[in-house]
Amino acid sequence: MTHRQEADLHVHTTASDGTLTPKQVVQEAARVGLAALGIADHDTVDGVAPGLEAGRSAGITVVPAVEINTDFGKDELHILGYYIDHESAALKERLEHLRTARIERAKRIVERLNELGVKVTMDRVREVAGDAPIGRPHIARAIVGAGYTPTMNAAFGKYLVRGAPAYIPRYKLTPFQAIEIVHGAGGVAVLAHPGLGSHDELIPKLVDAGLRGIEVYHCDHSPAQAEHYLKIACRYNLIPTGGSDSHGPNNIKTVAIGSVRVDISVVHRLRELTRETY
């Protein structure tokens, strides 16, 4: 039997806007031969504990993580926090504040949709989201379910993207505040998919604020972008991480767990940095 030596450090579950449960993502990671998996849901750590339990059963190392959505100017920047203390009361309080802001935003989006003749309700959106923090993907599923668009992509493009008629700006959190939240939970802060934000000029300031890693390998990064961000990682002594950013099947975009991998040594470096720092 070949010893597994690879990790996918960016996977979402039904705890946020993924379509597979924490147990299912761990089982899939085992099936595709991964040694480690990062459960990094948006603005919540609710998937970490069941993921850790499933990992112990499957022989998979589950890295406790979170992905915090932030804004910089007119763009989004996401900060990943690895090896966070997912039981931290302070962390849960900060994330609960973000969760409440998500609900208020969703209510305003639904009101706007109703004004546009798209008759979806908050009750239906809550039903779609289940226990997960409500996000636009849940609203998009409600729109599709009500028959107003054929796909989630169409729902986003017609109503929910920035500039669309039902778009509502979200609660403003800066990437610097997100790094502070990660540090407060004892974690390692990593810049997610920098190729999507195109704000390389911000990286030195984020490093000064405590950024310790950068997601070099991502499903939306071209080989040239991966090479570019690997050079930046070397320049600023950042850990080069990577992951599929899989949200499961039947979503806006289907990306397979394990389709983007990094060597298990990246996991060890993240863990060691946590021990050294805290």
FISEFI-718155 format. One line per field, with one value per atom (N, C-alpha, C): residue number from 1; residue in one letter; x, y, z. Coordinates in steps of 0.05 Angstrom, whole numbers. Example, Ala and Ser with C-alpha at 12.3 -4.5 7.8 and 13.67 -1.06 7.14 Angstrom:
<rs>
pos: [1_1_1_2_2_2]
code: [A_A_A_S_S_S]
east: [264_246_264_257_273_258]
north: [-114_-90_-66_-45_-21_1]
up: [156_156_156_142_143_157]
</rs>
This chain:
<rs>
pos: [1_1_1_2_2_2_3_3_3_4_4_4_5_5_5_6_6_6_7_7_7_8_8_8_9_9_9_10_10_10_11_11_11_12_12_12_13_13_13_14_14_14_15_15_15_16_16_16_17_17_17_18_18_18_19_19_19_20_20_20_21_21_21_22_22_22_23_23_23_24_24_24_25_25_25_26_26_26_27_27_27_28_28_28_29_29_29_30_30_30_31_31_31_32_32_32_33_33_33_34_34_34_35_35_35_36_36_36_37_37_37_38_38_38_39_39_39_40_40_40_41_41_41_42_42_42_43_43_43_44_44_44_45_45_45_46_46_46_47_47_47_48_48_48_49_49_49_50_50_50_51_51_51_52_52_52_53_53_53_54_54_54_55_55_55_56_56_56_57_57_57_58_58_58_59_59_59_60_60_60_61_61_61_62_62_62_63_63_63_64_64_64_65_65_65_66_66_66_67_67_67_68_68_68_69_69_69_70_70_70_71_71_71_72_72_72_73_73_73_74_74_74_75_75_75_76_76_76_77_77_77_78_78_78_79_79_79_80_80_80_81_81_81_82_82_82_83_83_83_84_84_84_85_85_85_86_86_86_87_87_87_88_88_88_89_89_89_90_90_90_91_91_91_92_92_92_93_93_93_94_94_94_95_95_95_96_96_96_97_97_97_98_98_98_99_99_99_100_100_100_101_101_101_102_102_102_103_103_103_104_104_104_105_105_105_106_106_106_107_107_107_108_108_108_109_109_109_110_110_110_111_111_111_112_112_112_113_113_113_114_114_114_115_115_115_116_116_116_117_117_117_118_118_118_119_119_119_120_120_120_121_121_121_122_122_122_123_123_123_124_124_124_125_125_125_126_126_126_127_127_127_128_128_128_129_129_129_130_130_130_131_131_131_132_132_132_133_133_133_134_134_134_135_135_135_136_136_136_137_137_137_138_138_138_139_139_139_140_140_140_141_141_141_142_142_142_143_143_143_144_144_144_145_145_145_146_146_146_147_147_147_148_148_148_149_149_149_150_150_150_151_151_151_152_152_152_153_153_153_154_154_154_155_155_155_156_156_156_157_157_157_158_158_158_159_159_159_160_160_160_161_161_161_162_162_162_163_163_163_164_164_164_165_165_165_166_166_166_167_167_167_168_168_168_169_169_169_170_170_170_171_171_171_172_172_172_173_173_173_174_174_174_175_175_175_176_176_176_177_177_177_178_178_178_179_179_179_180_180_180_181_181_181_182_182_182_183_183_183_184_184_184_185_185_185_186_186_186_187_187_187_188_188_188_189_189_189_190_190_190_191_191_191_192_192_192_193_193_193_194_194_194_195_195_195_196_196_196_197_197_197_198_198_198_199_199_199_200_200_200_201_201_201_202_202_202_203_203_203_204_204_204_205_205_205_206_206_206_207_207_207_208_208_208_209_209_209_210_210_210_211_211_211_212_212_212_213_213_213_214_214_214_215_215_215_216_216_216_217_217_217_218_218_218_219_219_219_220_220_220_221_221_221_222_222_222_223_223_223_224_224_224_225_225_225_226_226_226_227_227_227_228_228_228_229_229_229_230_230_230_231_231_231_232_232_232_233_233_233_234_234_234_235_235_235_236_236_236_237_237_237_238_238_238_239_239_239_240_240_240_241_241_241_242_242_242_243_243_243_244_244_244_245_245_245_246_246_246_247_247_247_248_248_248_249_249_249_250_250_250_251_251_251_252_252_252_253_253_253_254_254_254_255_255_255_256_256_256_257_257_257_258_258_258_259_259_259_260_260_260_261_261_261_262_262_262_263_263_263_264_264_264_265_265_265_266_266_266_267_267_267_268_268_268_269_269_269_270_270_270_271_271_271_272_272_272_273_273_273_274_274_274_275_275_275_276_276_276_277_277_277_278_278_278]
code: [M_M_M_T_T_T_H_H_H_R_R_R_Q_Q_Q_E_E_E_A_A_A_D_D_D_L_L_L_H_H_H_V_V_V_H_H_H_T_T_T_T_T_T_A_A_A_S_S_S_D_D_D_G_G_G_T_T_T_L_L_L_T_T_T_P_P_P_K_K_K_Q_Q_Q_V_V_V_V_V_V_Q_Q_Q_E_E_E_A_A_A_A_A_A_R_R_R_V_V_V_G_G_G_L_L_L_A_A_A_A_A_A_L_L_L_G_G_G_I_I_I_A_A_A_D_D_D_H_H_H_D_D_D_T_T_T_V_V_V_D_D_D_G_G_G_V_V_V_A_A_A_P_P_P_G_G_G_L_L_L_E_E_E_A_A_A_G_G_G_R_R_R_S_S_S_A_A_A_G_G_G_I_I_I_T_T_T_V_V_V_V_V_V_P_P_P_A_A_A_V_V_V_E_E_E_I_I_I_N_N_N_T_T_T_D_D_D_F_F_F_G_G_G_K_K_K_D_D_D_E_E_E_L_L_L_H_H_H_I_I_I_L_L_L_G_G_G_Y_Y_Y_Y_Y_Y_I_I_I_D_D_D_H_H_H_E_E_E_S_S_S_A_A_A_A_A_A_L_L_L_K_K_K_E_E_E_R_R_R_L_L_L_E_E_E_H_H_H_L_L_L_R_R_R_T_T_T_A_A_A_R_R_R_I_I_I_E_E_E_R_R_R_A_A_A_K_K_K_R_R_R_I_I_I_V_V_V_E_E_E_R_R_R_L_L_L_N_N_N_E_E_E_L_L_L_G_G_G_V_V_V_K_K_K_V_V_V_T_T_T_M_M_M_D_D_D_R_R_R_V_V_V_R_R_R_E_E_E_V_V_V_A_A_A_G_G_G_D_D_D_A_A_A_P_P_P_I_I_I_G_G_G_R_R_R_P_P_P_H_H_H_I_I_I_A_A_A_R_R_R_A_A_A_I_I_I_V_V_V_G_G_G_A_A_A_G_G_G_Y_Y_Y_T_T_T_P_P_P_T_T_T_M_M_M_N_N_N_A_A_A_A_A_A_F_F_F_G_G_G_K_K_K_Y_Y_Y_L_L_L_V_V_V_R_R_R_G_G_G_A_A_A_P_P_P_A_A_A_Y_Y_Y_I_I_I_P_P_P_R_R_R_Y_Y_Y_K_K_K_L_L_L_T_T_T_P_P_P_F_F_F_Q_Q_Q_A_A_A_I_I_I_E_E_E_I_I_I_V_V_V_H_H_H_G_G_G_A_A_A_G_G_G_G_G_G_V_V_V_A_A_A_V_V_V_L_L_L_A_A_A_H_H_H_P_P_P_G_G_G_L_L_L_G_G_G_S_S_S_H_H_H_D_D_D_E_E_E_L_L_L_I_I_I_P_P_P_K_K_K_L_L_L_V_V_V_D_D_D_A_A_A_G_G_G_L_L_L_R_R_R_G_G_G_I_I_I_E_E_E_V_V_V_Y_Y_Y_H_H_H_C_C_C_D_D_D_H_H_H_S_S_S_P_P_P_A_A_A_Q_Q_Q_A_A_A_E_E_E_H_H_H_Y_Y_Y_L_L_L_K_K_K_I_I_I_A_A_A_C_C_C_R_R_R_Y_Y_Y_N_N_N_L_L_L_I_I_I_P_P_P_T_T_T_G_G_G_G_G_G_S_S_S_D_D_D_S_S_S_H_H_H_G_G_G_P_P_P_N_N_N_N_N_N_I_I_I_K_K_K_T_T_T_V_V_V_A_A_A_I_I_I_G_G_G_S_S_S_V_V_V_R_R_R_V_V_V_D_D_D_I_I_I_S_S_S_V_V_V_V_V_V_H_H_H_R_R_R_L_L_L_R_R_R_E_E_E_L_L_L_T_T_T_R_R_R_E_E_E_T_T_T_Y_Y_Y]
east: [17_0_18_12_28_21_42_38_29_6_-5_11_18_35_25_-1_-11_-35_-40_-62_-77_-102_-119_-128_-118_-122_-144_-162_-183_-208_-225_-249_-272_-296_-320_-340_-356_-376_-404_-423_-450_-451_-430_-429_-430_-421_-424_-439_-426_-440_-432_-421_-414_-439_-437_-459_-454_-429_-423_-419_-427_-423_-394_-386_-358_-349_-366_-360_-356_-373_-372_-346_-338_-313_-289_-289_-267_-267_-290_-292_-282_-289_-280_-249_-239_-210_-196_-207_-195_-197_-219_-223_-203_-196_-178_-149_-144_-117_-102_-117_-104_-95_-74_-65_-77_-84_-94_-114_-131_-153_-157_-159_-165_-195_-210_-238_-239_-245_-242_-268_-289_-315_-315_-333_-336_-347_-332_-341_-354_-346_-356_-336_-336_-320_-337_-363_-381_-375_-361_-355_-329_-314_-288_-291_-307_-309_-318_-340_-348_-327_-313_-292_-268_-261_-239_-247_-272_-281_-280_-290_-290_-261_-243_-215_-202_-208_-197_-206_-231_-241_-229_-224_-215_-184_-170_-141_-132_-148_-141_-135_-113_-108_-126_-144_-161_-149_-144_-133_-156_-159_-180_-174_-194_-189_-215_-212_-235_-227_-246_-241_-259_-245_-259_-261_-285_-289_-285_-269_-264_-266_-266_-267_-243_-234_-212_-220_-227_-238_-263_-265_-288_-286_-265_-260_-261_-264_-263_-235_-227_-203_-210_-200_-207_-181_-184_-162_-169_-150_-153_-138_-150_-137_-133_-108_-103_-94_-102_-97_-107_-130_-144_-155_-159_-173_-202_-214_-242_-261_-251_-269_-266_-250_-246_-272_-279_-303_-301_-277_-274_-277_-267_-270_-299_-313_-341_-357_-350_-365_-361_-336_-331_-345_-345_-357_-388_-399_-427_-436_-419_-425_-427_-408_-409_-434_-441_-464_-490_-492_-515_-516_-492_-491_-500_-493_-501_-532_-544_-573_-587_-577_-588_-585_-561_-557_-576_-580_-598_-626_-635_-662_-665_-645_-646_-646_-630_-630_-657_-669_-695_-716_-715_-733_-730_-705_-699_-709_-705_-715_-745_-759_-788_-797_-783_-790_-786_-768_-763_-781_-799_-818_-809_-786_-775_-785_-805_-819_-806_-784_-772_-775_-773_-777_-753_-750_-728_-732_-757_-761_-750_-753_-743_-712_-701_-672_-660_-673_-664_-666_-687_-690_-667_-660_-638_-612_-607_-582_-580_-602_-601_-588_-568_-553_-530_-525_-501_-506_-485_-488_-499_-520_-533_-515_-514_-498_-513_-501_-514_-519_-501_-507_-534_-541_-566_-590_-586_-607_-609_-586_-586_-601_-597_-611_-641_-649_-678_-689_-674_-683_-687_-668_-670_-694_-696_-718_-746_-747_-773_-778_-758_-762_-755_-741_-735_-710_-692_-669_-663_-650_-645_-621_-602_-578_-570_-554_-543_-526_-511_-494_-512_-534_-553_-565_-571_-583_-563_-538_-518_-515_-512_-507_-530_-554_-578_-585_-580_-590_-569_-548_-534_-505_-493_-465_-465_-441_-437_-446_-464_-475_-502_-509_-535_-557_-582_-604_-610_-604_-610_-585_-563_-538_-539_-532_-530_-502_-488_-461_-463_-442_-442_-428_-429_-415_-385_-374_-346_-327_-310_-288_-263_-242_-217_-200_-182_-164_-146_-140_-124_-139_-165_-182_-184_-186_-188_-162_-139_-114_-114_-124_-125_-143_-166_-184_-170_-155_-141_-120_-105_-84_-97_-120_-133_-142_-145_-153_-129_-105_-80_-73_-84_-79_-59_-54_-36_-52_-47_-63_-50_-67_-58_-77_-65_-81_-92_-118_-131_-131_-128_-130_-124_-99_-93_-96_-95_-98_-126_-146_-173_-177_-159_-163_-145_-122_-104_-96_-88_-79_-52_-33_-6_7_-1_11_5_-16_-25_-9_3_16_37_56_75_62_40_26_13_3_-9_12_35_58_65_66_73_51_27_5_4_21_21_14_11_6_30_25_47_46_26_24_8_11_-4_-12_-37_-47_-37_-16_-3_-19_-28_-41_-71_-86_-115_-128_-153_-166_-169_-169_-172_-146_-124_-97_-86_-77_-63_-35_-21_7_24_20_36_31_5_-1_11_10_22_52_65_93_99_82_84_82_61_57_76_88_109_133_139_161_156_131_124_126_118_121_150_167_196_206_197_207_200_176_167_168_180_182_155_137_110_107_91_86_68_77_60_40_15_-6_-22_-41_-58_-81_-101_-125_-145_-164_-183_-204_-210_-232_-258_-259_-283_-307_-329_-355_-374_-363_-380_-395_-409_-424_-449_-461_-487_-485_-463_-459_-454_-446_-441_-420_-400_-379_-370_-369_-361_-331_-317_-288_-284_-269_-266_-246_-253_-234_-209_-186_-160_-151_-167_-158_-135_-132_-108_-96_-70_-57_-30_-22_5_17_43_57_50_50_43_61_85_104_92_74_61_44_31_15_33_56_75_85_91_101_80_55_34_32_33_30_54_78_102_102_92_92_72_50_31_45_59_73_94_109_130_120_97_86_70_56_37_45]
north: [-24_0_25_43_68_87_97_116_143_153_178_202_220_242_269_271_296_306_333_345_365_367_388_405_430_447_467_464_483_470_461_446_457_460_470_447_450_430_443_427_438_456_459_478_507_510_536_532_535_533_509_489_464_446_425_406_379_375_350_356_337_340_337_346_341_312_294_265_257_267_260_270_295_306_290_281_265_238_226_200_203_225_229_234_248_252_225_207_181_165_168_153_161_187_196_196_185_180_202_221_243_235_247_243_263_287_308_325_338_354_379_402_426_433_432_440_470_486_515_528_526_537_568_580_610_619_634_648_629_604_585_563_552_528_505_506_485_458_458_433_420_434_424_399_401_379_353_353_328_319_338_331_317_327_315_286_283_256_237_246_230_224_243_239_218_217_196_169_166_141_132_152_146_146_154_156_179_201_225_248_263_286_309_318_341_365_386_411_430_438_457_484_494_518_534_558_576_594_602_622_646_669_693_712_719_737_766_780_808_825_851_870_888_893_913_930_955_972_960_956_944_914_903_874_858_832_814_802_799_784_765_741_720_712_710_701_674_655_629_628_614_611_581_572_543_537_514_505_525_536_553_536_548_535_538_516_518_519_515_516_543_561_587_603_611_627_654_666_692_689_668_663_659_643_638_663_681_706_723_725_742_730_704_691_693_693_696_724_743_771_771_757_756_741_720_705_722_738_756_776_786_805_792_766_752_750_745_742_768_790_817_823_816_821_804_779_761_772_782_793_816_833_856_847_826_815_803_788_776_798_819_842_854_857_868_849_824_804_806_807_809_834_856_881_877_859_853_832_822_802_773_770_743_735_718_712_689_695_676_687_671_679_673_687_681_654_646_619_597_602_582_583_607_610_596_600_587_557_547_519_508_522_514_514_534_537_517_508_491_505_492_504_522_523_538_568_584_613_619_635_641_657_649_663_665_679_682_656_635_610_598_601_591_606_632_648_640_635_626_600_581_556_560_579_585_596_613_625_603_585_563_545_539_522_533_560_573_576_568_568_594_612_638_637_619_615_585_576_547_537_554_546_567_558_577_599_591_611_633_624_644_661_650_666_687_679_698_720_712_732_751_742_759_776_766_780_786_770_770_780_782_791_822_831_860_875_894_909_899_874_863_876_874_890_882_857_849_848_858_857_877_867_884_881_903_901_887_872_858_875_864_877_879_902_907_897_879_869_871_882_884_859_854_831_833_857_861_852_858_849_819_807_778_764_776_765_766_788_791_770_764_743_716_710_684_682_704_704_700_713_711_682_666_638_620_632_616_603_614_602_616_604_615_628_653_668_665_658_652_668_680_694_674_673_654_665_646_651_680_689_717_724_705_710_720_716_725_754_764_791_812_803_821_845_840_862_855_849_841_863_888_911_910_895_894_873_854_831_840_859_867_878_892_903_880_860_838_822_819_806_820_846_862_858_853_849_821_803_776_754_760_739_720_694_675_655_657_638_650_638_647_623_623_600_602_588_588_571_548_529_529_535_537_530_521_512_535_560_582_596_585_596_582_597_585_576_560_553_577_597_622_636_637_650_635_608_592_598_599_605_633_652_680_681_668_669_652_632_617_635_652_671_691_700_719_705_680_665_663_658_657_685_705_732_741_734_743_721_698_676_666_664_654_625_610_582_580_566_563_541_548_528_523_506_501_483_485_468_472_454_453_475_484_502_489_462_447_454_458_463_439_418_394_395_373_372_388_393_407_435_449_476_494_519_539_528_515_503_477_455_430_426_426_421_397_377_353_356_345_344_330_342_330_337_353_361_381_394_411_401_395_383_396_393_402_379_380_359_361_338_337_354_361_377_405_414_440_440_418_414_415_401_401_429_444_471_489_487_502_495_469_461_470_467_476_506_521_550_558_543_548_543_522_515_535_544_564_591_599_625_627_605_606_587]
up: [0_0_0_-18_-20_3_16_38_28_38_28_38_20_28_16_11_0_15_13_27_9_14_3_26_27_50_48_29_26_15_34_27_45_32_46_50_71_78_80_88_92_116_132_153_143_117_104_78_55_30_13_26_11_11_-5_-8_4_14_28_58_74_103_110_134_142_140_149_147_118_100_72_59_66_53_63_88_98_84_80_66_38_25_-3_-3_16_18_21_37_40_14_0_-25_-46_-48_-68_-59_-35_-27_-13_-1_13_41_50_78_97_86_103_88_104_92_110_98_112_109_131_130_137_116_118_109_125_118_121_107_108_135_150_174_195_195_215_220_244_250_258_252_260_247_224_211_221_238_246_265_286_305_292_277_264_243_231_212_226_249_265_273_282_290_266_243_219_210_214_206_223_249_266_257_248_239_212_195_168_166_187_186_169_169_155_175_170_187_178_196_190_203_187_197_204_229_236_223_208_193_190_180_175_152_135_114_121_125_133_109_101_78_87_72_78_53_57_34_34_10_6_-18_-13_-34_-45_-71_-84_-87_-77_-82_-56_-59_-37_-33_-9_-2_20_18_38_53_79_96_108_104_116_142_162_187_193_195_199_228_237_264_285_279_298_321_344_366_360_349_340_363_387_411_425_414_427_429_453_457_442_443_430_400_388_359_352_367_362_364_383_386_361_352_328_303_301_278_279_304_307_298_303_294_264_250_221_212_226_219_220_241_244_221_214_192_166_163_139_137_160_160_152_164_157_128_117_88_72_79_64_65_87_89_69_67_49_20_14_-13_-21_-2_-7_-12_4_0_-28_-36_-62_-84_-81_-100_-103_-80_-80_-95_-92_-106_-136_-144_-172_-183_-166_-176_-172_-158_-153_-125_-124_-99_-84_-71_-52_-24_-4_23_40_63_81_94_98_108_90_64_44_44_46_46_71_94_119_116_102_98_81_60_43_58_74_89_112_123_146_170_182_204_196_170_160_160_162_159_132_131_105_87_62_42_16_-3_-29_-43_-40_-53_-44_-19_-9_-22_-25_-39_-68_-80_-108_-112_-93_-94_-91_-74_-71_-96_-110_-135_-156_-158_-177_-170_-144_-136_-141_-142_-147_-177_-193_-222_-237_-224_-237_-254_-249_-266_-267_-288_-290_-273_-267_-252_-231_-213_-193_-206_-226_-240_-252_-264_-276_-254_-231_-210_-200_-197_-189_-210_-235_-256_-260_-257_-261_-237_-213_-189_-168_-164_-139_-140_-163_-164_-160_-154_-150_-176_-172_-195_-205_-197_-205_-188_-197_-184_-155_-147_-119_-102_-112_-96_-73_-50_-26_-15_-10_2_29_36_62_83_107_130_123_128_120_142_134_151_135_146_131_134_115_118_142_151_175_200_200_223_223_198_197_207_201_211_241_252_281_293_280_290_290_268_267_288_292_313_341_345_371_377_356_359_358_358_358_332_310_284_266_243_223_201_196_175_148_128_101_82_62_41_21_19_1_-28_-47_-76_-84_-80_-86_-116_-133_-162_-169_-151_-156_-148_-130_-120_-133_-144_-158_-141_-117_-99_-87_-105_-96_-79_-85_-70_-41_-33_-5_10_-4_10_30_24_45_70_67_91_107_93_106_121_109_122_148_146_170_192_183_202_214_202_213_194_168_149_147_148_148_125_108_86_63_40_16_0_-9_-25_-53_-58_-84_-104_-95_-113_-107_-128_-126_-152_-151_-176_-197_-188_-207_-213_-203_-210_-234_-254_-276_-268_-283_-276_-273_-290_-288_-262_-254_-228_-205_-206_-185_-183_-205_-205_-194_-201_-192_-161_-151_-122_-106_-119_-105_-102_-121_-119_-96_-95_-73_-46_-45_-20_-11_-30_-24_-15_-29_-23_5_15_41_62_56_74_83_64_70_63_78_72_47_26_2_6_10_14_-12_-11_-34_-28_-44_-41_-64_-65_-87_-85_-60_-55_-63_-59_-67_-49_-62_-48_-52_-63_-68_-94_-101_-126_-125_-148_-150_-138_-144_-133_-156_-150_-172_-191_-179_-195_-181_-196_-183_-187_-164_-163_-145_-154_-139_-116_-93_-71_-79_-73_-81_-109_-123_-150_-150_-127_-122_-96_-97_-74_-68_-43_-35_-19_-16_-1_29_42_70_87_77_92_97_80_84_110_114_138_163_161_183_189_168_172_185_177_190_219_225_253_270_259_273_278_259_262_285_286_308_335_337_362_369_349_353_362_350_355_381_387_410_432]
</rs>
